[in-house]
Amino acid sequence: MAGAKYLYQVGKNNSLLLISSLKNSITCHAWKGVSCTHFRGITTTPFPEFQGDSRFKSHADLHNASLQNPDHFWGTLAKSRLQWFQTFNQVKDCDINKGHIRWFMDGKLNASVNCVDRYAEKNGDAIALIWEKDEPGTEEYVSYRQLSQMVNKMANMLKSFGVCRGDRVAIYLPTSPVAVAVMMACARIGAIHSVVFAGFSAEALAGRIIDADAETVITSDEGVRGGKIIPLKQTVDAAVANCPCVKRVFVYQRTGNPVPMGKLDISLDKEMASQSDVCEPEKMGSEDLLFMLYTSGSTGKPKGIAHSTAGYLLYAGITQRHVFDYREGERFGCVADIGWITGHTYVVYGPLSNGATTVLFESTPTYPNPGRYWEMVQRLSLDHIYLAPTSLRLLLKEGNEWVKKYDRSSLRKLGCVGEPLNTEAYDWYNDVVGDGKCEVVDTWWQTETGGIALAPRPSAPGAKIVASKPMRPHFGIQPALMDKDGKELTGSNVQGALCIKSVWPGMARTIYGDHKRFLDTYYNPYPGYYFSGDGAHRCEDGYYQITGRMDDVINVSGHRIGTAEVEDAMDDHSQVAETAVVGFPHDIKGEGIYAFVVTMEDINPEDADTLRDQLKSIVKTRIGGFAQPDRILFTPGLPKTRSGKIMRRILRKVADNKPEELGDISTLVDPSVVEILVQKHGEEFKV
C-alpha cells in the first residue's frame, strides 16, 4: 500500500502508527487501541507520533523532550511529517558555540514533492490556494492538481532556459498563484529562490540581485494593490540595467497591459504554455539551500538569510499546525506578502506542507474600505486570520461598525505577527473581531528563526493566554535573557537581550556569501547562544514579553529596516553633512522613522520642506516608500562622545518626547547640542 512508507515505531511499547497525508492534514491511524483524541488531554494539538509513549504525561514533558532528547523528538517528526527519497542517518550535527547547524544528515527529499505532489496524488481536487485578488469578490481557486501542473510546467520552463540546481533565481512578483508556482518550481529543480518584496525600489532590488549573483529574474508586467497599478516591470528594467549578472527576465502577465520587452525579456505565459506538466523532482540533500531572503541589518547592507530544505520545511509545517491548531479542511488566511518571511512560512511552505487551503492576499487592509479583511472572512469562510498589529491599530481607529457588519463566525483562531501587540489592539481583536470566542495567538519569530519561536499555543489544554505577550517557547526553543555583561539572567521579573540557547531545525544556516557576518551578528555577541537582536522581559509568571529591538534596526509595520540603510541614502544629498536615524513610537506602525539631519549650512524655513521632500524621495528611490522617514529634524549637530560615537540613546529619548529621561550627558563632546535638539523637536512637532 502506498501509505506504508510512513510506517514506523515509536514509544516504549513499540506501538505502530501510520501517518498518511490526506487532503488537508496528517491523519492518524493508531494500532493497539490508542486514540489520537486522547492526546489532546496532554497538549492543545495532537501528536499521533507519540501516542502511547508513557514518558509523555503533560505538555511540559513533550516540550522537555524536544530540548533534552531532540534526536528522538525531531527525528520522529521528520520521518512522519516529511516524505523522503532517502531517510537521514543522523538527526543533527550542531555546535551552537560555532554557529554550526546541520539537521537530518544524508537525507534526500524535495520541498515541492512535500508541498504539492503528495496532496495532488491523494486528493487533487482539494483547494490549495485561494487567490484573494485586489478587487473583492474576484477570488480564484487553485486545486492541488492544478498547482502541480503549474509547478511542473514552470520547472520545465526554467530548465529549458538553462536554470540549474544551485542557481539563484530572483523573484519580484505580486502575491499570486504564479509566485507560489515559481517558488515551488525552483525547489523542484534545486534552484535557490530569492523573493524580493515587490515594493522595494530598483536600486534595492539591484543590490539583492547582485549580492545573490542571480542570472534569472522573474517579474510581472504590473502589480495591482489597493486599486493602484504598480509598474513592476519598469522597476525591474531599471534594476537589471545595473546587474551584469542577469541573463534572462521572465515576465508574467498580471494585468495584460503592454510593457516594453527587451533582449533579455521572455514571456512567462507563452513559454509555460508549451511545457510538459511532468517534471522529475531533484533529490535534494537535507542541508541543500531552499531559499534566501534579504533582511535589513545595522551595517546598511542587507543580509541574505539562507535556509536549508529539510529543517526549514519541517519547522514550518510543525509550527503552522500546532501554533494555530490547524485542522483538516480549514481555510488558513495569512495576509502577509510573499516578499517577507511570514509569507514564505505561513502563506506558502507551512500550509502547503500540511495539505492546507491557504489564502494569497494581494490587496490592502483598507481597500476598498476598512471592512476588507472582515468581508473576506465572511465571503471565504476563513477559519484563521493571521495579520500584523499595524493593521489592527489602523482598523481599530476606523470603528467597530466595519467589523460587525460582516459575519465572522467561521473564525476559530486569530493570529498576530510583526511587532509587539499593544493591549488596546489585543483587546479589540479579541472582543470585537473575535467576539470573545476565538483565541488570540500573538507570535514572536524572525526571518532567522524560520518559524514561530514564542507563542501562547501549543500549551497544556486550557492554559491561560495573557494579552500582548507571545508567552511560551515553542518545541525546541529554550529562551535566555542576557545582561549587558553577557551573563544569563535567571528567575522571573528580569529583562535583557533575548537569546536562544537550544538548536532547532528551522534555524537559518548562514548569510549568503558572508558566513563571518552571520557568526558576528548572531553567535559571537553571546557565545553559546543565538542572539535575536530583540530585548524581552520575563514576567513574574515566567512568560515572555518582547520589548523591542536592541540594535540599529527599526521595526516598521513588522518590516525590519536598518537605520544605516536610511542614513546612507540621505547622506548622499549634497546638502546633508550627517544623518542619524532612530525609531520612535507610532500609533499605527508600532515604530516610526525619525531622522536627525545635520546640513552643510543653515537652511531657512521656506527651504526646509523642499529638502525634506527631496530626502524622502531619495529614500523611496534607494530602498522603497515604506522606508521613508516619518519625521525629519534639521539640527546643527548630533550628540557624540569624545570618540565620535553618536549617542542614539539620547536621540531616542528626544524622539519619544522624554527629555526628562536623557540621563548623564556630561560625557558628550558638546552637551549643549542636546538642549537644542529638545527645543527644536518641541517647536517642529508641537510637543
N, C-alpha and C positions, 0 to 999 in steps of 0.2 A: 504494500500500500504506500501511496506517495508520501503520506504524512509520517511514515515510520522513521524517516531520517531524523525526526525530532525526539525519538525515544531516548531516555537517559535515566540514570539512577540518582536519587537524592535521599538524604535523610539517614538517620541511624538504622531505621528499619528497612532500608533499601526499597521503599515504596516507589513504584514506577509512575511517571507522569508522561503523557503525550501532549505536547504543546503544538497545536496546529492553528495557523493563522487563517481565520475565516472572516471574510467580509471586513468588518471594521475593528476587529480586536483579536487578541490571542485567546482562544477558547481552551479551557482546561478540561481534560478527560482524566479523572483520577481513578486508580485502582485501589483495592483494599478498603473501599468504602469511605474514603476521606473526602469530605465536602469542601469545595473551594469557598463556599459561602461562610463556612466556619472560620476561615482565616480572617474574615473581616472583623472578628472579635479581637484580633491581635493588633491589626493596623487598619487604617482607613481604606486601604485598597488591597485587594487580594494578590498574593504572590503564590500562585499554584506550584511554583518550583520548590517551595519549602514546606508544602503541606506534609503533615505527619512527622516533621522533624521535631522531636521533643525538646530540642535546645531552644526553640523559639516559643516563648510563652507571652511575650509582650512586644510592643513596637520597639522599646528600648533594647531588647535582646537582638532584634533584627538590625537595628542601627549599629549596635556594638559589634555585631558580626561583620558588618561592612567595613569597619575600621580595624578590627583585630584579626579577622580572617578574610581579607579582601580576595585572596585567591579563590576560596570556595564561593564567596558571595558573588563576585563579578564573573567568575568563571562559569558558574551555574547559569547565571542570567544570560551571558553571552552565547552559551550553547543553545539555550531555549528561545531567546528572543531574536537572534540573527540567523540567517541562512548562510551556510558556509560551503564553499567548494572543497576546502580542506580545513579541518579544525586546527586550532592552535595547540602547540605542545607546551607552552609556558604562559601563565596568565599575565604576569607582569615582570618587568625588569626596570625598576625605578630607584633613583637615588636623588631625593629632593635636595640634598645638600649641594648637588652639582647641577640641578635642573635637568637631570636626565630622566625622561619619562618615556616608557615603552610598554605597550599592552598587547596581549594576545599574540605572542611571538609565533611567527611562521604560519599564522592563519591566512587563508585566502578567501576573499569574498568580493562582492561588488555592491555598492550602495544602491544602484538603480534596480538591481535584482531584488534587494530587500525592501525597497520603497514602491516598486511598481510591479515587477514580474510576478511575484508570488501571490499578489492580490488579483492581478489581471487573470491569472490562471485559475484561481479558485472561485472568483465571483467577479467577472469582468464588467458586469453591468452596474456594480456598486459605484456610487459617485465618489470620485477622488477630489475634484476641485469644483468649487463654486466661484466663478469669476464675478465678483460684485463690481461691475464697471462703474465709471464715473456717474453716469445718469442712473438714478434709482429706477428699478423695475426693468432694467435691460440685462439682468444677470444671465450668465451662460453656465451650463453644467458640462463637466468633462468626466466620463467614466474612467475606471482604471484601464479598461481595454483601449479606449481612445487615447489616454495618456501614454500607454505603452507604445501604440503606433506612432505617436508624435515623437517620443523619445528615440525610438529606433530609427525613424527617418532622419531626425536631427543628427544622431550619432553617425549614420552613414554619410550624411552630407559633410560633416566636419572631416571625416576620414578621407572622403574623396578629394578634399582640398588640402590634404597633407597634414591635418592636425593629428598629432601622435600622443601616445602615452607620455605623461610628464610635461607636456606643453602647457603653458599658462594661457588661459582664454579670458579676456576682459569682457564683462557683460555690463551694458549700460542701457537697461530696459525698464519700462514701466512694470509694475506688478501685474502679471498676466500669466495665462497658461503657457504661452510661448517661453516666458522667462523660466518657469519651472522645468519645462521640457529641455531647455538649453542646459540648465544646471545638471539635470539627470543625464543628459546625453554626454556631457563632459565626464561625469562619473562613470558612465558606461564604457567609454573608450580609454579611461585612465588619464584624461587631461585634468588639470587643476584649474578650477574656475575662480575668478576674482570679480565678484559683483561690486560695482561702484554705484552708490546711490545716485539715481537719475535726477539729482538736484545739485550735484557738485558742478563747479564751473569747468570750462575747458582746460584751464591751467591745472586745476586739481586732478582732473581725470588724466591728463597727460603725465603728471608726476607718478600716478599709480600704474599707468601702463608701462612707463619706462622702468620703474622700480621692479616690476614683475617680469620685464623683458618679454611682454606678450606680443606674439606675432598676429594674433587674431582678436578682433573686436566684434562684438555683436550688439547691435542697437536697433532702434526703430525709426521710422520716418519722423514721427512726433509722439509725444505723450499727451494724455488728457487727464487733467486733475483740477477739481474744483471749478469745472466749467471753462477752464482755460486750456489753450493749446500750448504745449511746451516743445520748443524746437530741438529735440534730442539729436537728430542727425546733424544739424548745424553746429551744435556743441562738439560732437564727435569729430566733424571735419576740422574744426579749429584745433582740437587736441591732437589729432593724428598728424597734422601738418608739422608738429614738433616731436613726432615719435618715429624715428627712422626704423625702429624695430618692427613696426606694423607692416604686414604683408597683405592682409585682407580684412575687409569690413563687411560683415553680413548685415543687411538692412531688412527688418521685418516691417510689414505694412500694418501699422496700428490704425491710422486714420485714412490712409489711401491718398492723402494729398501729395502732389508732386514735390519731390525734393531733388536737388542736384545729385547725380551719380557720377563719381569719378572713376579713375582707372583701378583703384583698389576695391571699389564697392561691388557687392554681389547681392542680388535679390534673394533673400532667405526663402520667401514664399515659393518662388519659382524653382529654386534648387531642391527644396524639400519635396515638392510635388513629384519629382521624378525618382525619388529614392525608394528603396525597398523598406518595408516595415519590419524586417527581420535583421537584427544585428547582434552578433555573438558578443556577450559582455567580456571585458577583460577580467582576468583573475588577479585582483589587486591584493597586495600584501596588507596586513592589518595596519602597518605603520606607513604605508604609502599615503602621500598627502591627498586629501579630498578637495580642500579649498583653502584659499587665503582671503582674508577680509581686512581692509585697512581701517585702523582706528587712530585717533589723534594721540600724539604724545607731547611731552613737555619740552622737547627739543625743537619743535617746529616741523620735523619730518615725520609724516605718518608712518605707522608701523604695520607691516603686512603680517598680521597674526595668522599662523598656519595651523590647520587642524588635520589630523590623520583620519583614516577611514573608519576602522572598527570601533575605536574607543569613543569617538565623537558620535557615531551613529547609535551605538548602544545607549549612551548617556542621554542623547536627545529623545530617544523613544521611551526610556525609563522615566525621565522627568515629565514628559508630556502626559504619560499615562497616570503616573502616581501623584504628581503635584495637583493635577486637576481632576483626579478620579475619572479619567475619560473612560466611557463605556461604549460597548458595541452599538453602532447605529447612530451615535450622536454627531452633531454638527459643531465643529470647533471653529470659532471665529476670532482668530488673532488678526488685528487690523494693522499690524506693522508692515512697513515697506520691506521688500526682499533685499534692499540695499544695506540693511542693518542686521546684526546678529540675531535679533528677535525674529526677523523674517526668515532667516536661514533655519533656525532651530524649531520655531513654533508655528511657522506657516508651511514650511516645506518638509524638512527631514524628520522631525519628531512625529507629526501627524501621519505622514505617509508611511513611515516605518511601522506604524501601528495599524495601517489599513483604514485610517480615518477619512472622514469628509472634512476638508479644510477650505476656508474662505480666503480668496485673494481679493483684498480691498484696494481698489485703485483710487478712490476719491479722498475727501477730507471730512472731518467730523462735522463740519458746518455747511456742507453743500448738499442740496440747495438751501438747507435751513438747519438750525441746531438740533433738529429731530432725526438727522440722518442715521445715526447708529441705531436708534430705537425703532425706527421704521424698518430698517434692515433686519433687526432681530425678529420683528413680527412677520415680515414677508418671507424670510428664510427659515423661520422656526429654529433659531440658534439655541443650542444648549449651553454654550460657553461664549463669553466675550473676554478678550484679553487686550487691554489698552494701557495708555500712559496717563500718569497723574496730570500732565499738561492738558490733555483732552478733558479730563474730568473737571479741572478748575475752570476751563473755558466754558464748558457746557453748564456747569453749576450756576454761573453768572447769568445764563440765559433763562433761568427759572425752571420750575418743576413741570409746567404745562407741556413743554416739548417732550418730556419723558412720558407723562401719564396719558397722553392721547394715543399711545400705542400699546398693544398687548405684548408684555414681556414675560408672560407666564411660562414660556418654553425654557427660559434661562434657569440653569441649575448652579453654575459657578461663575463668579465674577473675578477676573484676574487683573493684576496691575503690575506694570514694569516700567523701568526707565530712570526714575529718581525717587527719593523718599516721598512717600504718600502722606500728606498732611491730614490731621484729624478731621478737619471740616470736609475735605473731599472724600475721605473714607466714609464718614457718616452719611453723606449724601448718596454715595454709591450704594451703600448697604441699605439705607432706609427708603430712598426714593427709587433708584433704579431697580434694586432687588426686592423692594417691598418687605425687607427684613426676612426674606425666605431663602436667600442664596448666600452661600459662604463667600466672603471676600478673601482672595488669596493674593496677598501682597508679596511680590518676589524680588529677591536681590540676586544678581549674577552679572557677568560681564562677557564681552567677546572672548576674553582669555579663558573663562571657565567652561565655555562651550554650552552650558545649560544652567538651569536654576541651581543655586547653591544654598540659599536660605529661603524658606517659605513656611507658612503655618501648617501646611499639609505636604506629605503624609505625616501622620502622627498616630498616637493612640486614639481609638474611636471616641468621639465626644470631647476630645481635648479642646480647651478654650482657644479662641482666636482673639488676640489683642489688637485694637485699632492701630494702624500706621506702623506696624512692625513686621518684618519678614520672619522674625521669631526663631525658627528652628532650622538646624542644619539638615540638609538632605543626606540620603545614604552616601557614605563615602567621604563626607565633608566633616572635618574637625576644625572649627574656627579657633583662632587665638588672637588675643588683643595684646599689642606690644607697647611698651612705654618708650619715651624718647631716648632712653639709653639702650634700647634693644633687648630689654628683659620682658618676658611674658608676664602679663598681669593675671593673677588668679582671683577666684571669688567673684562675687556679684557687685553690682553698682560701680563698675570701673569702665573707663573709656580710653581707647587707644587706637593704634593703627590696626586695621582688620587684616589678619593674615590667615592662612590655612596651613595646618601642619601635617595634613594627610595627603595622599595622592588618590586621584580618581580618574576614570577612563576618559572623561571629556576634556581634560586639560589641553590647552594649546601646547604644541611641541616646540615651536620656535618663532622668531620673527624672520620672515623670508629673507635670506641673504645676509642676515646680521645676527647670528646666534649670540655674539658677545653682548649686543644691546639687549637681547632677550634676558640673558642672565643678569645683567646690570640693573635692569628695570624691575624684574620680578623675584629674583632669588638672592642676589647679593646684598640688598638692603638689610635683610634679616636671615642670615644663613640658617638653613634647615626649615625655612618657611616660604610659602608663596605669599608675596606682598601684593595686595589688591590695589593699593593706592587710595583706598577709602578708609575713613575712620568709622568706628562703631562704638556703641555703648552697650554693655551687658548689664541688664537691669537687675533689680533685686530678685526677680523670679527666674533669672537665668536666660531670659530671652534677649535677642539681639535687635538693636535699632541702629540703622545707618545714619551717620551724622554728616556725610558729605565727603567730597574729595579732599585729599591731603596734599596732592601735588598741583602743579600748574596746569590743570585740566578742568574746564568748566563743563558742567552737565546741563546743557540747554535742551529742554523738552526731551530729555532722555538721550540726546546725542552728545557724545564727548567731543569737545572742541579744545584743542591745545591752544593755550594763551600765546605761545610762541608763534604759532601759525598766523594768528591775527596780528600780532605785533610786527612780524616780518613783513606782512603785506602793507601795513600802514606806514612803516618806516621807509618804504620806497618812495613815498611822496616827497617831492623836492622841498616842501615847506616844513617837513617833520624832522626834528632832531632826534627824538627818542619817544618811545611809547611803552607804557606798562598797562597790561590788561588783567583785570580780575573779575571774579563773579560777584554778583550781588543778588539778594533775594528778590524774586519776581513773582507776582501774584499768579500768573498764568504758566510761565515757562519753568517755574521752580528756581532756576538761576538765569539771570540776565548777564549780558556782557557790558562791562564798564571799562572804557579806555581813557587813561590819563595820558594826554599828549603834550609833549614839550615841542614848541615850534621853533624854527630857526630864528625868527624875530617876532616881536609882538604883533598881533593882528587886531584890527579894530572890530567892534561888534558886528558891523554890517558884512564883514568878510567871513566871520566865524561860521555862519550857517552854510555858506558855499563850501568852505573847507570840510565841514562835517559831511556834507553830501558827497564830496569827492572821495573822502576816506572810506565811507560806507560803500561807495561804488567800487573802489579798489578791492575791498574785502569780498564783495559779491563776485567780482570777476576772478579773483585768485582762488577763492575757496567755495563760495556759494552764498545765496541770500540768507540762509539760516544762520550764518556766522557773523552777520553784520552787528556791530555794537549797538546796544540799546541806548547807551549814554556815552557821550564824548565830552570830556572836560579838558579845556586848554589851560595849561599851567606853566609857570616859569621854571619849574623844577620838580624833581621827584625825591622822596625821602630815601637817602642812601647811607650805608655805613661807610666807614673810612676806607674799607677795602673795595668800595664801589658797588656793593650788593644792594639792589632795590629792596626795601622793606615792604613786601607785599602785604604783610600782616596789617600794617598801618593803612595801606590803600583799601583793604577790605573793610576795615572799620569805618573809614570815611564813606565808602560807597554804601555801607549798611546803616548810615546815619547814627553811628555810635561813637562820637568823638570822645565821650567820657571813658571809653574802654581802650584808648590808644596805648596805654601803658608807658613804659620808660622810653623816651625819645632822646635821651641825653647822649646816646652813642652815635647819633646821626652826625654827618658832616655839617649839615645846616638844619638844625631843628626848626628854624622859623618857617621852613617851607611847609611844614605840617599845618601850621595856623593858616597859611594862605590857601592850602587845599580845602580845609574845612570851611573857610569863608566862601571861597568860590563855589564849592559844591552847594552850600546853602543858598547862595544867590541864584545859581543857574537852575537848580531843580526845586527851588521854593520849599526847602525843608527847614 
